[in-house]
Amino acid sequence: MLKLSVFTVATPDVTPEEMCEAAAAAGISGIEWRCKDTPAELLEQKPSFWGNNRCTLPLNASDSDIERFKQAAASAGMQTISITPYVPCGDLEGTERVMRLAKRFGASMIRIGVPGYDRSRNYNELFEQATAFLKEGEQLARHYGVKAVVETHHVTIAPSASLAHRLVSPFNPDYVGVLYDPGNMVFEGYENYRMGLELLGPYLAHVHVKNAGWQPAAQPQPDDNPLQPLDWSCGWRSIAQGQVHWKQVLRDLKAVGYDGWLGLEDFSGTYDTRTMLQTYVNQMKTWMEEIYQ
């Protein structure tokens, strides 16, 4: 059976202490701390995933910050598995700061930045930039004993398993890996799950669990102009209601021998935080009992 964790970007309305208590009560044992400095002006806003997220470890965390977050996890018997920042590709100093934080928490990995892709720069140029940075990131990972993971993410040069693999394949999988995120791949980068997982092989370091779905931006009419393409939009869905067939993903993870963590990152807003945590555990345990029996 795979182990369950939660990425605290998905729990913005609770404190670290409240999150750890609720997650542990639900049956989650691992934490991925969102790591980012929160601008003062955002602190006055209502909690949100990427704004005033109350469950965020500051990038420039003080000793007292670090002790608070470590104590929150320890009191609930939870393990910090990742420090997950938003440091951009090329920021070696910021990446090393996160590596140091991860080492202090005993975390096994951090997310490392890759270039975005918006058609303004050639992919091949961005790929060279990313591989040069990953070479330095690999050296940091060796030094700190913390793996640098590239997330499959839309609007980057690594939206799919195969493009992420192309990026990490020159490096040692002990130090550089891939965070496989099928929910992101609904937006961009979908490939047959098992094929992608087979390709990643030893580079498969972690899996995020969320979902999304596409729908027409406007309901098409029979007399619509056939020369006017129909616009579609993609948005977040609850784990069972999006286009990712999570039972199939679990079957494919089993087929490739993955025995790591499944990290909750639900942005759908379907449930309040505590209900979301418990629903996730119920889903994963029920499906895994069926698949892994």
C-alpha positions as CSV (number, residue, x, y, z in Angstrom):
1,M,0.0,0.0,0.0
2,L,1.2,3.5,-0.9
3,K,1.8,6.1,1.8
4,L,-0.4,9.3,1.9
5,S,0.8,12.8,2.2
6,V,-0.6,16.3,1.8
7,F,0.8,19.4,0.1
8,T,-0.2,22.3,2.3
9,V,-0.9,24.6,-0.7
10,A,-4.3,22.8,-0.6
11,T,-5.0,23.7,3.0
12,P,-4.7,27.5,3.1
13,D,-7.3,28.2,5.8
14,V,-5.7,26.3,8.6
15,T,-2.6,26.8,10.7
16,P,0.3,24.3,10.5
17,E,-0.8,22.9,13.9
18,E,-4.4,22.6,12.8
19,M,-3.4,21.0,9.5
20,C,-1.1,18.4,11.1
21,E,-3.8,17.5,13.7
22,A,-6.5,17.1,11.1
23,A,-4.3,15.2,8.6
24,A,-3.1,12.8,11.2
25,A,-6.6,12.2,12.4
26,A,-7.7,11.4,8.8
27,G,-4.9,8.9,8.4
28,I,-2.3,10.9,6.5
29,S,1.3,10.5,7.6
30,G,3.4,12.8,5.3
31,I,3.6,16.5,4.8
32,E,4.9,18.6,1.9
33,W,5.2,22.1,3.3
34,R,4.4,24.9,0.9
35,C,7.5,27.2,1.0
36,K,7.2,30.9,0.0
37,D,7.4,34.3,1.6
38,T,4.0,35.9,1.9
39,P,3.9,39.6,1.1
40,A,2.5,41.7,3.9
41,E,-0.4,43.0,1.8
42,L,-1.7,39.4,1.2
43,L,-1.8,38.7,5.0
44,E,-4.9,41.0,5.2
45,Q,-6.8,39.0,2.5
46,K,-9.0,35.9,3.1
47,P,-7.1,32.6,2.9
48,S,-6.4,31.2,-0.6
49,F,-4.2,28.6,-2.2
50,W,-1.6,30.9,-3.7
51,G,-2.2,34.1,-1.8
52,N,-2.7,34.3,2.0
53,N,-2.0,30.6,2.6
54,R,-1.8,30.2,6.4
55,C,0.0,26.8,6.1
56,T,3.1,28.1,4.4
57,L,6.7,27.9,5.6
58,P,8.5,31.1,4.8
59,L,11.3,30.8,2.3
60,N,13.4,33.0,4.6
61,A,12.2,31.1,7.7
62,S,13.7,32.1,11.0
63,D,14.8,29.5,13.6
64,S,11.5,30.1,15.4
65,D,9.5,29.5,12.2
66,I,11.4,26.2,11.6
67,E,10.9,25.1,15.2
68,R,7.2,25.9,15.0
69,F,6.6,23.8,11.8
70,K,8.8,21.0,13.0
71,Q,6.9,20.9,16.3
72,A,3.5,20.9,14.6
73,A,4.5,17.8,12.6
74,A,6.2,16.0,15.5
75,S,3.2,16.6,17.8
76,A,0.9,14.9,15.3
77,G,3.4,12.1,14.6
78,M,3.8,13.2,10.9
79,Q,6.8,13.1,8.7
80,T,8.0,16.0,6.6
81,I,8.8,14.5,3.2
82,S,9.2,17.6,1.0
83,I,9.8,21.4,1.2
84,T,8.1,22.6,-1.9
85,P,9.0,26.1,-3.1
86,Y,8.3,28.4,-6.1
87,V,12.0,29.3,-6.7
88,P,12.5,29.9,-10.5
89,C,14.9,28.1,-12.7
90,G,18.3,29.8,-12.5
91,D,18.0,30.9,-8.9
92,L,20.8,28.8,-7.4
93,E,20.9,30.8,-4.1
94,G,17.2,30.4,-3.5
95,T,17.4,26.7,-4.4
96,E,20.2,26.1,-1.9
97,R,18.2,27.9,0.7
98,V,15.4,25.4,0.3
99,M,17.9,22.5,0.3
100,R,19.2,23.7,3.7
101,L,15.6,24.0,5.0
102,A,14.8,20.5,3.7
103,K,17.9,19.1,5.5
104,R,16.8,20.7,8.8
105,F,13.4,19.1,8.4
106,G,14.8,15.7,7.4
107,A,12.8,16.0,4.1
108,S,13.9,13.8,1.2
109,M,13.1,16.1,-1.7
110,I,12.4,19.6,-2.9
111,R,10.7,20.8,-6.1
112,I,13.2,22.5,-8.4
113,G,12.3,25.2,-10.9
114,V,12.1,24.7,-14.7
115,P,11.4,27.4,-17.3
116,G,7.9,28.3,-18.3
117,Y,6.9,28.1,-21.9
118,D,4.7,30.8,-23.5
119,R,5.9,30.8,-27.1
120,S,8.1,33.9,-26.5
121,R,11.4,31.9,-26.4
122,N,12.4,28.8,-28.3
123,Y,12.0,25.5,-26.4
124,N,15.5,24.3,-27.3
125,E,17.0,27.5,-25.7
126,L,15.0,26.9,-22.6
127,F,15.9,23.3,-22.5
128,E,19.6,24.2,-22.5
129,Q,19.0,26.7,-19.7
130,A,17.2,24.1,-17.6
131,T,19.8,21.3,-18.1
132,A,22.6,23.7,-17.1
133,F,20.7,24.7,-14.0
134,L,19.8,21.0,-13.1
135,K,23.5,20.2,-13.3
136,E,24.1,22.7,-10.5
137,G,21.0,21.5,-8.7
138,E,22.3,17.9,-8.9
139,Q,25.5,19.0,-7.1
140,L,23.5,20.7,-4.4
141,A,21.3,17.6,-4.0
142,R,24.5,15.4,-3.6
143,H,25.8,17.8,-1.0
144,Y,22.6,18.1,1.1
145,G,21.3,14.6,0.5
146,V,18.0,16.0,-0.8
147,K,16.5,15.0,-4.2
148,A,15.6,17.7,-6.7
149,V,12.3,16.9,-8.4
150,V,10.9,18.3,-11.6
151,E,7.1,18.5,-11.6
152,T,5.1,17.6,-14.7
153,H,3.3,21.0,-15.0
154,H,1.4,22.8,-17.8
155,V,2.8,25.9,-19.2
156,T,6.4,24.7,-18.6
157,I,8.9,22.9,-20.7
158,A,8.1,19.7,-18.7
159,P,4.3,19.2,-19.1
160,S,4.4,15.5,-19.8
161,A,6.2,12.4,-18.5
162,S,8.3,12.2,-21.7
163,L,9.4,15.8,-21.7
164,A,10.2,15.7,-18.0
165,H,12.2,12.5,-18.6
166,R,14.1,14.2,-21.4
167,L,15.1,16.9,-18.9
168,V,16.2,14.7,-16.1
169,S,17.7,11.7,-18.0
170,P,21.3,13.0,-18.1
171,F,21.3,13.0,-14.3
172,N,21.7,10.5,-11.5
173,P,18.1,9.4,-10.3
174,D,19.4,9.3,-6.8
175,Y,19.6,13.1,-6.8
176,V,17.3,14.3,-9.6
177,G,13.8,12.9,-10.2
178,V,10.2,13.6,-11.4
179,L,7.1,14.6,-9.5
180,Y,4.4,13.0,-11.6
181,D,1.2,15.0,-11.6
182,P,-1.6,13.6,-13.7
183,G,-4.0,16.4,-12.7
184,N,-1.7,19.0,-14.3
185,M,-1.5,16.8,-17.4
186,V,-5.2,17.3,-18.0
187,F,-4.4,20.9,-18.9
188,E,-1.4,19.9,-21.0
189,G,0.8,16.9,-21.4
190,Y,-1.5,13.9,-21.2
191,E,0.1,10.6,-22.1
192,N,-0.9,7.0,-21.4
193,Y,-0.2,6.8,-17.7
194,R,1.5,3.4,-17.7
195,M,3.7,4.3,-20.7
196,G,4.8,7.5,-19.0
197,L,5.5,5.7,-15.7
198,E,7.5,3.0,-17.5
199,L,9.5,5.6,-19.3
200,L,10.3,7.5,-16.0
201,G,11.6,4.3,-14.4
202,P,14.0,5.2,-11.5
203,Y,13.3,8.9,-12.0
204,L,9.7,8.5,-10.6
205,A,10.2,10.2,-7.2
206,H,6.7,11.3,-6.1
207,V,3.0,11.6,-7.2
208,H,0.5,14.4,-6.7
209,V,-3.2,13.6,-6.5
210,K,-5.7,16.1,-7.9
211,N,-8.0,16.3,-10.8
212,A,-9.3,18.6,-13.6
213,G,-11.6,18.7,-16.6
214,W,-12.4,20.4,-19.8
215,Q,-15.6,21.9,-21.0
216,P,-16.8,24.2,-23.8
217,A,-16.5,27.9,-22.9
218,A,-19.9,28.4,-24.4
219,Q,-22.6,25.8,-25.3
220,P,-22.3,25.1,-29.1
221,Q,-25.4,25.8,-31.2
222,P,-26.4,23.9,-34.4
223,D,-26.0,27.0,-36.5
224,D,-22.6,28.1,-35.1
225,N,-20.1,29.3,-37.7
226,P,-18.2,26.2,-38.8
227,L,-15.1,28.4,-39.5
228,Q,-15.1,29.7,-35.9
229,P,-13.3,27.2,-33.6
230,L,-15.0,26.4,-30.4
231,D,-13.2,27.6,-27.3
232,W,-12.7,25.2,-24.4
233,S,-11.7,25.9,-20.8
234,C,-10.1,23.6,-18.2
235,G,-10.6,23.9,-14.5
236,W,-10.1,21.9,-11.2
237,R,-12.4,19.1,-10.2
238,S,-12.7,16.9,-7.2
239,I,-10.5,13.8,-7.3
240,A,-13.3,11.4,-8.4
241,Q,-15.0,13.8,-10.8
242,G,-12.3,14.9,-13.2
243,Q,-10.7,13.4,-16.3
244,V,-7.9,11.6,-14.5
245,H,-9.1,8.0,-13.8
246,W,-7.4,7.6,-10.5
247,K,-8.1,3.9,-10.1
248,Q,-6.3,3.4,-13.4
249,V,-3.4,5.5,-12.3
250,L,-3.1,3.4,-9.1
251,R,-3.1,0.2,-11.2
252,D,-0.4,1.6,-13.3
253,L,1.7,2.7,-10.3
254,K,1.4,-0.8,-9.0
255,A,2.4,-2.3,-12.4
256,V,5.7,-0.3,-12.4
257,G,6.4,-1.1,-8.7
258,Y,6.0,2.4,-7.3
259,D,6.0,2.2,-3.5
260,G,6.4,5.9,-2.6
261,W,4.0,8.7,-1.5
262,L,0.7,10.0,-2.9
263,G,0.4,13.7,-2.1
264,L,-3.0,15.4,-1.9
265,E,-3.2,18.7,-3.8
266,D,-7.0,19.2,-4.4
267,F,-7.8,22.7,-5.7
268,S,-11.5,22.0,-6.5
269,G,-12.9,23.6,-3.4
270,T,-15.5,20.8,-3.3
271,Y,-15.0,20.2,0.5
272,D,-13.9,22.2,3.5
273,T,-10.3,21.3,4.5
274,R,-11.0,18.7,7.1
275,T,-13.6,16.9,4.9
276,M,-11.2,17.0,2.0
277,L,-8.5,15.3,4.0
278,Q,-10.8,12.6,5.2
279,T,-12.4,12.1,1.8
280,Y,-9.0,11.7,0.2
281,V,-7.9,9.1,2.7
282,N,-11.2,7.2,2.2
283,Q,-10.8,7.2,-1.5
284,M,-7.2,6.2,-1.7
285,K,-7.5,3.4,0.9
286,T,-10.7,2.0,-0.6
287,W,-9.2,2.0,-4.1
288,M,-5.8,0.6,-3.0
289,E,-7.5,-2.2,-1.0
290,E,-9.3,-3.2,-4.2
291,I,-6.2,-2.9,-6.4
292,Y,-3.5,-4.2,-4.1
293,Q,-5.3,-7.1,-2.6
